[in-house]
Amino acid sequence: MNDEERERRLQIMKKKLHKELFEKESDKDQDSSFESKDKIKHVKSSSSLSTYLQSESASFIKMAKQVFKKKKKGEELTKEELAIYNKIQKKRKLDKTENSESRKLQKLNKTKKDNRYISSYASKPCISAEKVITDLSIYEEFGNPENKKVKQGRYETIKLLYPNGKYESYPLITPKKSNELDPIYDIYATTQMVIRYCVPLKYQKLFGDTKNGIIRSIIKARNRKNKEGLKKAITEYNKTLEFIINEKAFVNSEEFGDVSAPELVFHILEQAYTRTVAQKSEMLNLYRGFSNNVYGEVNSNLVTEFIKNSELKPHHIFIDMGSGIGNVVLQVASQVLCESWGVEIMEIPSTFAKAQCIEFISRMRYYGKPCGKIKLRHADFLEDPEVDRILKVADVVFVNNYAFDANLNQRILQKFLDLKENTRIISLKNFVPLDHKINYRNANSLESILRVKEYLFGHDSVSWTNEEGKYYIHRVDRSILQSFEKNMKANRVH
Ligand SMILES: C[S@@+](CC[C@H](N)C(=O)[O-])C[C@H]1O[C@@H](n2cnc3c(N)ncnc32)[C@H](O)[C@@H]1O
């Protein structure tokens, strides 16, 4: 493919991609920088009568309003009216207790010093497995020994309940190829994750274990490709989870609950990826090879290692310079609860990043889990003033610069001049030679304020090779330079 043809295809695809991913989004969400419309939403308390009547029938609402009018006027209520009045008052009382509890927790949360954030995207419905699977020719019916072709609208579905009380619809079909979205695996993995990482310990036994009960039934039905068995097991699962939801086990878990386990974050990232990027992922390879815009990813296990070795903490600010489809930014925000920024120059990965982020945030709420503040920018990190502002306050900077040329790496290094003391820079190529020593010739160079340490990563940690490799963590440390300058001065005086 020549450059002209590549550019033509890119333009067509960009238009198509935007239409496909965001056609259902309201205009108010179409913010080009993506981050500025994201607003904090606090837990609101509302005590108006209509709040308590939302789920009631029209005739009940009419009656209730009359009852409250009568009560206000001090008129006597009939037995039936009194029952209505008491029912609503009971709801109000319950809500009041919950809200005062929530306020207490909010206060407590302030002392926790993490950067959890309730984005407006959290209230969006997730993209269901049923909705995202459009090419049925690569699927077959689950548990059908004749392997009949799956026809549009003629397969069975299962509705799976999540801790936030919402359902996701799954078609009971399996892919013929292993790299496609497998609804049966997703159902299985989601139930495991919810039971292990979301359900409070005291309720977990209601689901049994691998030898007994609901967990066993789901595993058995999946292994034996038993459709009826799976439907029955999921009905039981939903009923049990509904009971736990009604016990208010997940109330406030997003605002005040513990951070997610890495395995749960990996699972949610995978779900968000399969719902938004997977089917169109070949578009990421349209960029010219051996350029600064070559797309490549570090995998979730390696990101967990970065988090640990860079000592990234919940009150910190993280930035991924060249964030691609945003995978690292999302993982860091949810696994650490810190403020997490990403900046990406290319339009296609940026568009994917936005779609992934919306889906990811929505899904974090489905599991009732907190997430840090996420800010994604479609910009050139060398030019964007917002990046300069963030670099001054960042605690950890990540640059996947494996494919960047020497000139770009040098320009990035210049950006590090304003980093605060002790900021860590994680990169795939080092910015400073491992044996760098300050002398009077290089004392003014940027390398002299960075200390660097080399780390090894294992097989299958990055998308561009299965081999092991190296990464680097630099630390801003001006003290070495300061003592060098002090020594120089002292030598000059004597
Ligand atoms: C190898 S990808 C890394 C994706 C992600 N950070 C990861 O490690 O999984 C590097 C990304 O940097 C982006 N990039 C290169 N130069 C950039 C610039 N000047 N400003 C913003 N992004 C840039 C590329 O377009 C590419 O998507």
PDBQT file of the ligand as one rigid body, heavy atoms in Angstrom, charges set to zero:
ROOT
HETATM    1  C1  LIG A 501       3.828   2.309  21.499  1.00  0.00    +0.000 C 
HETATM    2  S1  LIG A 501       2.371   3.277  21.692  1.00  0.00    +0.000 S 
HETATM    3  C2  LIG A 501       2.081   3.151  23.434  1.00  0.00    +0.000 C 
HETATM    4  C3  LIG A 501       0.641   2.974  23.876  1.00  0.00    +0.000 C 
HETATM    5  C4  LIG A 501       0.497   2.823  25.391  1.00  0.00    +0.000 C 
HETATM    6  N1  LIG A 501       1.138   3.885  26.110  1.00  0.00    +0.000 N 
HETATM    7  C5  LIG A 501       1.075   1.510  25.872  1.00  0.00    +0.000 C 
HETATM    8  O1  LIG A 501       2.240   1.478  26.258  1.00  0.00    +0.000 OA
HETATM    9  O2  LIG A 501       0.362   0.473  25.890  1.00  0.00    +0.000 OA
HETATM   10  C6  LIG A 501       3.098   4.896  21.563  1.00  0.00    +0.000 C 
HETATM   11  C7  LIG A 501       2.061   5.961  21.217  1.00  0.00    +0.000 C 
HETATM   12  O3  LIG A 501       2.691   7.252  21.325  1.00  0.00    +0.000 OA
HETATM   13  C8  LIG A 501       2.014   8.097  20.404  1.00  0.00    +0.000 C 
HETATM   14  N2  LIG A 501       2.833   9.322  20.147  1.00  0.00    +0.000 N 
HETATM   15  C9  LIG A 501       3.978   9.450  19.449  1.00  0.00    +0.000 A 
HETATM   16  N3  LIG A 501       4.385  10.731  19.432  1.00  0.00    +0.000 NA
HETATM   17  C10 LIG A 501       3.477  11.433  20.147  1.00  0.00    +0.000 A 
HETATM   18  C11 LIG A 501       3.350  12.822  20.474  1.00  0.00    +0.000 A 
HETATM   19  N4  LIG A 501       4.242  13.717  20.065  1.00  0.00    +0.000 N 
HETATM   20  N5  LIG A 501       2.296  13.198  21.230  1.00  0.00    +0.000 NA
HETATM   21  C12 LIG A 501       1.378  12.307  21.658  1.00  0.00    +0.000 A 
HETATM   22  N6  LIG A 501       1.447  10.978  21.352  1.00  0.00    +0.000 NA
HETATM   23  C13 LIG A 501       2.484  10.545  20.604  1.00  0.00    +0.000 A 
HETATM   24  C14 LIG A 501       1.873   7.203  19.194  1.00  0.00    +0.000 C 
HETATM   25  O4  LIG A 501       0.904   7.687  18.297  1.00  0.00    +0.000 OA
HETATM   26  C15 LIG A 501       1.521   5.858  19.825  1.00  0.00    +0.000 C 
HETATM   27  O5  LIG A 501       0.130   5.648  19.882  1.00  0.00    +0.000 OA
ENDROOT
TORSDOF 0
